[in-house]
Amino acid sequence: MAYSLTNGFAANMTSAQAVSGTQRAVGSGSFVRRATATVIPSKAASKVSAPVSQFTGAQLCLECHANIAGTVANTRHAQAGVQCESCHGPAASHAANPDDPLARPSTDLTGAMCGKCHTGSRHPIYEEWKTSDHAEAVAADRTSSSCGRCHSEAVRLSLLKNEPVQGNTSIGIACVTCHDPHVSYVWTDVLSGIRYSSQLRNPLSSTNDYFMSPSDVFAKKYNAQINICAQCHNHRGAAWTVSSAPPHRSLQYNMLLGTVGELDSGLPHYRPAAHALTITNQCVGCHMQTAAYQSEAQPAVTGHNFKVQSYDLCLQCHPFPQLLQDFTKIVVTNQIGDVKLALDLWAVTKAPLPLRTKYGTRAWEYTTPGELSPGGAGPKAAEQTQIPVNIRKARFNLYLVQNDGSFGVHNGPFTITLLETAEDWILEELYK
């Protein structure tokens, strides 16, 4: 005879035999508890004793965490029956000893933890995320506010709460960096005016210029109304006057809006791409296209590797989107090459003799050159002042385009304008 045993209960049995059993948790993980029934006379009740459960249930959690109760009840997690201990683990010891830090449930909500449910061929969110750059988000110093705000989930969440850094800073950009497990937000799409609700910490689109430089205080500069992707994918205060290194590789939002770079007029500019003003959900619209589950051989697509894998959206405006993308990339790549050759020519023919002799074709570069000039260092900080303003502005535009990484797809007309302006400035210096 088989018996199903649970923690901390009494059960009636008609068998006079001793019974032992095990318990297993629902899901991929398991734990084992043993219970023993004492043999007593036939036809009497057998009392089964087992260890007290380590789980308490959400109701007990909310007695102390009432501030969360009002918001978590409106989330899809709550509606699906996902309770506190589903993510944070057993909380009985914590409830019994709330001041004991060793008894506190885990607050490191890693991608692997979310992946226990958000996985499989019908919703392979975890599998896709593991192949993305977000899963790594490597930085030289994740613990600092400057790097960690976009390279470490623990640092960013601590900054959002205005608390000292807590948690594992080695975790990259995982699920709860973008998704709030406890709160549903209501956002208004700036392009259509449609209001929508989600557990995203920020909206999917915005048209305001935005950046946060390394020296900015997070609490003062943070803007919750800015596109979720732009929270990190902004130029971080890049300027042509900076000579230490090229602009950071995170400037995609500003290139999309046309709010970074140098033009002849020198005036502030705003040249948004058609993609910024017509594509619903902006970045997510292209980079997180989805597809329904077809079969085990053709699983669902959730878009959580953040790579453009479909051109279906593009077909709404472009009859041959992949050909157009390839053509745009070829044009811009060739133009990048032309600007680079012009800078190299200036470096070996027109650069101040000390720079020309010491650095060769790197005489136009930053102190720490970008990937366009491998092989060594560039002019030191004191030497950078010998490089003409036109050359410094030209290299700035060049690296904006190079480090945007889309090679014109994000904002083609503005990209071309930046490179043409850069080339004109270099030619001006060459013909002096």
C-alpha positions in Angstrom: 0.0 0.0 0.0 1.4 3.4 -0.9 1.0 6.5 1.3 1.6 10.2 0.5 3.2 11.9 3.5 3.4 15.6 4.2 5.2 17.6 6.8 3.7 18.0 10.3 0.4 16.1 10.2 -1.4 13.2 11.7 -3.0 10.5 9.4 -5.2 7.5 10.1 -4.1 4.2 8.7 -5.6 0.8 9.0 -2.4 -1.1 8.3 -0.6 -2.5 11.3 2.8 -2.1 9.6 5.3 0.6 10.2 5.5 2.9 7.3 8.4 5.2 6.2 8.3 7.6 3.3 9.9 10.5 1.6 8.6 13.8 0.4 9.6 15.7 -2.8 9.1 19.3 -3.7 7.3 20.3 -6.9 9.7 21.4 -9.6 13.2 20.6 -10.6 14.7 20.8 -7.1 14.0 18.3 -4.4 14.4 17.8 -0.7 13.8 14.7 1.4 12.1 14.3 4.8 11.4 11.0 6.5 8.4 10.1 8.7 7.8 7.0 10.7 4.5 5.5 11.8 4.5 3.5 15.0 3.0 0.0 14.9 -0.1 -0.2 17.2 -3.0 -2.7 17.5 -5.0 -3.5 14.5 -8.0 -1.2 13.6 -6.6 1.6 15.8 -5.3 4.9 14.5 -1.6 5.3 13.5 -0.1 8.7 14.2 2.6 9.8 11.8 5.1 12.4 12.9 7.3 14.4 10.5 9.7 17.4 10.8 7.9 20.8 10.9 7.9 22.4 7.4 10.4 25.2 6.8 7.8 27.0 4.6 5.4 29.5 6.2 3.2 30.6 3.4 2.8 34.2 2.0 0.3 35.3 4.6 2.9 35.1 7.4 5.4 37.0 5.2 2.9 39.8 4.7 2.5 40.4 8.4 5.8 42.1 8.3 6.2 43.0 4.7 2.9 44.8 4.3 4.4 47.4 2.1 4.8 44.8 -0.6 1.4 43.2 -0.2 -0.4 46.2 -1.8 1.7 46.0 -5.0 2.5 42.4 -5.4 -1.2 41.4 -5.4 -1.6 43.2 -8.8 1.3 41.4 -10.5 1.0 38.4 -12.9 3.1 36.4 -10.4 0.4 36.7 -7.7 -2.3 35.9 -10.2 -0.5 32.7 -11.2 -0.1 31.6 -7.5 3.6 32.4 -7.3 4.2 33.4 -3.7 7.1 34.8 -1.7 8.9 31.6 -0.9 8.7 30.4 -4.5 11.5 32.8 -5.3 13.0 33.6 -1.9 13.0 30.1 -0.4 11.8 28.8 2.9 11.2 31.5 5.5 10.1 29.7 8.7 13.5 30.3 10.3 13.5 34.0 9.3 9.9 34.4 10.7 11.0 32.9 14.0 14.2 34.9 14.2 13.7 38.1 12.1 16.8 39.8 13.5 19.1 36.9 12.6 20.8 37.9 9.3 21.8 34.2 8.7 18.1 33.2 8.7 17.0 35.7 6.1 15.8 34.3 2.8 17.8 34.9 -0.4 17.4 38.3 -2.1 19.8 37.5 -5.0 17.2 36.9 -7.7 19.4 35.4 -10.3 18.5 34.5 -13.9 18.8 30.9 -13.0 16.2 31.3 -10.3 13.8 32.9 -12.7 14.7 30.2 -15.2 13.2 27.5 -13.1 9.8 28.6 -14.4 10.6 30.8 -17.5 12.1 28.0 -19.5 11.3 25.3 -22.1 10.3 25.3 -25.7 7.1 27.2 -25.1 8.7 30.1 -23.3 12.5 29.8 -23.5 13.2 33.1 -21.9 16.1 31.8 -19.7 17.7 29.8 -22.6 17.7 32.9 -24.8 18.9 35.3 -22.0 21.9 33.0 -21.3 23.2 33.5 -24.9 22.9 37.3 -24.6 25.5 39.9 -23.7 23.3 40.9 -20.7 24.1 37.5 -19.0 27.8 38.6 -19.0 27.8 42.4 -18.9 31.5 42.3 -18.1 33.1 45.5 -16.7 36.5 46.3 -15.1 34.9 47.3 -11.9 31.3 46.2 -11.4 31.3 47.4 -7.8 31.6 51.1 -8.6 28.6 53.2 -9.2 30.0 54.3 -12.6 30.3 50.8 -14.1 28.1 48.8 -11.8 25.0 50.8 -12.5 24.8 49.1 -15.9 27.1 46.0 -15.5 25.9 44.6 -12.2 22.3 43.8 -11.2 23.2 44.1 -7.5 24.7 47.6 -7.9 21.8 48.9 -10.0 19.1 47.6 -7.7 20.9 49.1 -4.7 21.1 52.5 -6.4 17.4 52.3 -7.3 16.7 51.8 -3.6 19.2 54.4 -2.5 20.9 51.8 -0.3 24.4 50.6 0.2 25.4 47.9 -2.4 24.1 44.5 -1.4 24.1 41.2 -3.1 26.4 39.4 -5.6 28.0 42.1 -7.8 29.4 39.4 -10.1 25.9 38.8 -11.6 25.4 40.7 -14.8 22.2 42.1 -16.1 19.6 39.5 -15.1 15.8 39.4 -15.1 15.0 41.7 -12.1 17.3 44.4 -13.4 14.6 45.2 -15.9 11.5 43.4 -14.4 10.2 44.2 -11.0 8.9 41.0 -9.4 6.8 43.0 -6.8 5.2 45.8 -8.8 3.2 46.4 -11.9 3.6 49.8 -13.5 1.4 51.8 -15.8 3.2 53.5 -18.7 2.1 55.7 -21.6 3.5 55.0 -25.0 4.9 58.4 -26.2 4.4 57.5 -29.9 0.8 56.3 -29.7 -0.5 57.6 -26.4 -1.7 54.1 -25.5 -1.5 53.3 -21.8 -0.2 49.8 -20.9 0.7 47.9 -17.7 3.8 45.8 -17.2 6.3 44.8 -14.6 9.1 46.7 -16.5 10.8 49.3 -14.3 10.8 51.8 -17.2 8.7 52.4 -20.3 9.4 50.9 -23.7 9.8 54.2 -25.5 10.8 57.8 -25.0 11.9 60.8 -27.1 13.7 62.9 -24.5 17.5 63.2 -24.7 19.1 61.4 -21.8 22.5 60.3 -20.5 24.2 59.7 -17.2 27.9 60.5 -17.0 30.3 58.5 -14.8 30.4 61.5 -12.3 26.7 62.0 -12.1 25.0 61.1 -8.8 22.5 58.3 -9.7 19.7 59.5 -7.4 19.8 63.0 -8.9 20.1 62.1 -12.6 17.9 59.0 -12.8 14.8 59.4 -14.9 12.2 56.7 -14.6 10.4 57.9 -17.7 13.2 57.1 -20.1 13.2 54.0 -22.3 14.2 50.9 -20.4 17.1 50.2 -22.9 18.2 53.8 -22.8 18.7 53.6 -19.1 22.1 52.0 -19.9 22.5 52.4 -23.7 23.3 56.1 -23.6 26.5 58.0 -24.3 27.5 58.6 -20.6 28.4 62.2 -21.2 30.6 61.7 -24.2 32.1 64.9 -25.7 34.7 65.7 -28.3 36.8 67.5 -25.6 37.4 64.2 -23.8 40.8 62.9 -25.0 41.4 59.9 -22.7 39.4 57.3 -24.7 36.7 57.1 -27.4 33.0 57.3 -26.5 31.7 54.3 -24.6 29.9 51.6 -26.6 26.6 52.4 -25.0 25.5 55.4 -27.1 22.7 53.7 -29.1 19.8 55.8 -27.7 21.5 59.1 -28.5 22.3 58.0 -32.0 18.7 56.9 -32.5 17.6 60.4 -31.5 20.4 62.2 -33.2 21.5 64.0 -30.0 25.2 63.3 -29.9 28.0 64.3 -32.2 29.5 67.4 -33.7 28.1 69.4 -36.7 29.4 72.5 -38.5 26.9 74.7 -36.9 28.0 73.8 -33.4 24.4 74.2 -32.2 22.5 71.7 -30.2 20.8 69.3 -32.6 18.0 66.8 -32.5 17.7 64.6 -35.6 15.7 61.5 -34.6 15.6 58.6 -36.9 12.3 57.5 -38.4 12.9 54.3 -36.4 12.7 56.3 -33.2 9.4 57.9 -34.1 7.5 55.2 -36.0 8.5 51.8 -34.5 6.2 50.8 -31.6 8.3 50.1 -28.5 11.5 51.5 -30.2 14.4 49.2 -29.4 12.3 46.3 -28.2 10.2 46.6 -31.4 13.2 45.3 -33.5 15.5 43.6 -31.0 12.8 41.6 -29.2 10.5 40.3 -31.9 8.6 37.2 -30.8 7.2 34.1 -32.5 4.7 31.6 -31.2 5.6 28.0 -30.4 5.2 25.7 -33.4 6.8 22.4 -32.2 9.6 21.1 -30.1 11.8 21.5 -33.2 10.5 25.0 -33.7 10.1 26.5 -30.2 8.7 29.9 -29.3 10.9 33.0 -29.7 10.7 35.5 -26.8 13.4 38.0 -27.9 15.4 37.7 -24.8 18.7 37.3 -26.6 18.1 40.8 -27.9 19.3 40.0 -31.4 17.4 41.0 -34.5 16.4 37.6 -35.9 13.4 38.5 -38.0 12.7 41.1 -40.6 8.9 40.8 -40.4 8.5 44.2 -38.7 10.7 45.8 -41.4 8.4 44.6 -44.1 5.8 47.1 -43.0 7.9 49.9 -44.6 10.7 48.2 -46.6 10.0 45.7 -49.4 13.5 44.1 -49.2 14.6 44.9 -45.6 17.6 42.6 -45.4 19.0 43.9 -48.7 18.5 47.4 -47.5 20.3 46.6 -44.2 23.2 45.0 -46.0 23.5 48.0 -48.4 23.4 50.5 -45.6 26.1 48.7 -43.7 28.4 48.5 -46.8 28.0 52.2 -47.4 28.7 53.2 -43.8 31.6 50.7 -43.5 33.2 52.2 -46.6 32.7 55.7 -45.3 34.3 54.8 -41.9 37.2 53.5 -43.9 37.6 56.7 -45.8 37.5 58.8 -42.7 40.1 56.6 -41.0 42.4 56.8 -44.0 42.1 60.6 -44.0 43.0 60.7 -40.3 46.0 58.4 -40.9 47.1 60.6 -43.7 46.9 63.7 -41.5 48.8 61.8 -38.8 51.8 61.0 -41.0 51.9 64.2 -43.1 50.4 67.1 -41.1 50.6 66.1 -37.4 53.1 68.0 -35.3 56.5 66.4 -35.8 56.9 65.1 -32.3 53.6 63.3 -32.5 54.2 62.1 -36.0 57.6 60.7 -35.1 56.5 59.1 -31.8 53.0 57.7 -32.8 52.9 57.4 -36.6 49.3 56.8 -37.8 48.1 56.9 -34.1 49.0 60.6 -33.8 45.3 61.5 -34.2 44.1 59.0 -31.6 42.9 59.1 -28.1 45.4 58.4 -25.3 43.8 54.9 -25.1 43.0 54.3 -28.8 39.9 52.7 -30.0 39.7 49.5 -32.0 40.4 51.4 -35.3 44.1 51.8 -34.2 45.4 48.7 -32.7 49.1 48.3 -31.7 49.8 50.7 -28.9 49.0 53.9 -27.0 48.1 57.3 -28.4 49.3 60.7 -27.5 49.4 61.3 -23.7 47.2 63.9 -22.0 49.7 66.7 -22.3 50.3 65.9 -26.0 46.6 65.8 -26.8 46.5 69.6 -26.8 48.8 69.5 -30.0 46.0 67.9 -32.0 43.8 70.4 -33.8 40.2 70.9 -32.8 39.0 69.8 -36.2 40.8 66.5 -35.9 39.5 65.8 -32.4 35.9 66.5 -33.5 36.4 64.3 -36.5 37.6 61.4 -34.5 34.8 61.9 -32.1 32.2 61.5 -34.8 34.0 58.6 -36.3 34.0 56.6 -33.0 30.4 57.5 -32.4 29.4 55.7 -35.6 31.9 52.9 -35.0 30.8 52.2 -31.4 27.0 52.6 -32.1 27.5 49.2 -33.8 24.5 49.4 -36.2 26.5 50.9 -39.1 23.7 53.2 -40.0 20.7 51.0 -39.3 19.7 52.9 -36.2 19.8 56.4 -37.8 21.1 56.3 -41.3 20.8 59.9 -42.4 22.3 61.2 -39.2 25.2 58.7 -39.4 26.1 59.8 -42.9 26.0 63.5 -41.8 28.4 62.8 -38.9 30.9 61.0 -41.1 30.7 63.6 -43.9 31.2 66.4 -41.5 34.2 64.6 -40.0 35.8 64.1 -43.5 35.3 67.8 -44.3 37.1 68.8 -41.1 40.0 66.4 -41.9 40.4 67.7 -45.5 40.4 71.3 -44.1 43.4 70.4 -42.0 45.1 68.5 -44.8 45.0 71.4 -47.1 46.2 74.0 -44.7 
